[in-house]
Amino acid sequence: MKKLITIICQICCFVCVVQPAISGNKNTQIQIKPDILLTDNWKIQSSQQINASGKEVSSPQFTTDDWYPTTLPATVMGVLSQYDKYKDIFIGTNYKNIDKSPFEQSWWYRKEFVLPPLEPNQHATLSFDGISYSANIWLNGTQIANRNSIRGAFRQFQIDITPFVKEKNILAVEVFKAQPGEPNIGFVDWNPRPADENMGIFREVHIALNNEVSINYTAIRSKVNLKTLDEAWLTVETELTNYSDKQVTGVLTGKLEGKTFNIPITLQPKEKRIEKISPSKTDILHLKNPRLWWCHNMGKPEMYQMELSFLINNKTSDKENIHFGIRDIQDYFTEEGHRGFFLNGKKVLVRSAGWTDDIFLRNSPKRNETELKYVRDMNLNSIRLENFWGTSQNLYNLCDKYGLLVLVGWSCHWEWEHYLGSPCDEFGGIKSETDMELIATSLKDQVLWLRNHPSIIAWFLGSDMLPRPELEKKYIAILSQIDNRPYICAAKELTSNVTGATGMKMAGPYDYVSPNYWYSPKAPGGAFGFNTETGIGAQLPVIESIKKMIPANQLWPINKTWDYHCTTATEAMNTLYVLRNSITARYGTPDNLDDFLKKADLLNYEGTRAMFEAFRVNIPKATGIVQWMLNSAWPSFYWQLYDYYLIPTAAYYSVKKSEYATTINL
């Protein structure tokens, strides 16, 4: 046994100026969207430190010498954590002593930027992909939006700023944090709540330029011949808006794989229209021998690109570059009533783990890529996002690139009173017509934003609970118009009066069970069906990471400081009690810290490997498994295949070792 423990231990050993794409040629001045990312040279400061109105803050005379410089996206705490005041907050129990009073006031975000003079027919649109939670927005001394309309963490906002922009511009955004009862971003019990409730501009800000007609929300849907896989049919859908006061006639042009289609279109003054182009209108949307997108264990994740333009008198009014994949995703139900998925007509065992963003939403593209390379290296083919995570589309772009299936949807944060901060019932806390309309519109915004990603295979409309029937009907009405992939009304085994059984199960376990548990036909979380959340609980980091979390004088014996870095669940999993008892029962009482960690690694390795292997050998009764979780939002001892510092735990190697069948034999 000591030899085996030793082996396991060894295994574990805005751009301030307009970017160059805008040229001096008046006929080609429109850049592929997003035109101008407002990323660099922002500054933030608390309104408590500013005795000035939004008109003054957005004026050239206002000084920001004592403001905090930053780049976007960034929450307030994400910015402040770069400074000495918050340097050691993750060590020991320091985090619970953070003074949260500075976040009771609003905070200002300010940005100076330059635009070339607009042409007579040109329009400028300012877009915010994510603000938490509400905001007043000022541009060049004029308030262009207020917090009554700019509200909701998962809303996306577009503001026509044509009347207000100049060559030199000042944008000022006053951000307010979510209050109890407002459906904000949710981590639930995976980590302590963000000290600032993630207030700030947490996704990208950009300016789009177009002439009379704009192109927005383009989607390219695919249908594959599932018998032969040798042909596919594409449908292009886009929103065209005529900003002018006159009728406009132009040509919608698409370029794909060296071929072009041209569709004449006439728009009435101020008309907004959804235009759909099917293969019946142009044969270039009927592809022979298409390069299909597959998850990485079944094939290559092939991607395509289409350029879509609207031309008026042979001049470009607007254009978009759309990256998409050709694939067919469908769900099915087993004889026992469990849901599974077809990818291009082939059944796939979904091997997944639960993703979380950083506690202060500081996920960089580099970190995202490292983490998703880990996912592939472990032979997982999926991640589950119990939230619409990501500070940009980067996370989803990388899943497209690396062939990783994504299950994405709402968190249970809004379903429990102690997280949401207002009373909940059997359908959670989204009760009022106002809140239901907000969340339904938020879903629409997120789906429109993400629907071109072939990696996303399903939308979760609920987590621990079903949506309220009235809300579920709103969801279904929206999805029926804008997307065609499966939706799931909860991650738990529930039956909706609107859409029927979910076909999922959320039976855990969330803490340690012995390896034979997974093979028991009577085990609720055992290897059958689609288990959306399950794992063996504590999965300890290596000693080097632990020393970054726990002060040297508290490393041994295990104590309450260690427990503070477990989960924040009130009923269980908030100490290392189960782990310590399980180690003692299976391998004997640890003599010291080194002995404890070796035995914890062995427990972690054998338990996690058995879980994944059981789901593999139980095909076709087993259709999917989501390890709870993949990663950690802060330095933690629970639910992680690699730790906050990106160092693999013992579970990482056990998941990688648990080789699996790629398809289910019919």
Summary of the structure (lengths in Angstrom):
residues: 666
radius of gyration: 25.9
end to end distance: 41.4
largest distance: 82.8
contacts: 2315
relative contact order: 0.11
helix: 25%
strand: 29%
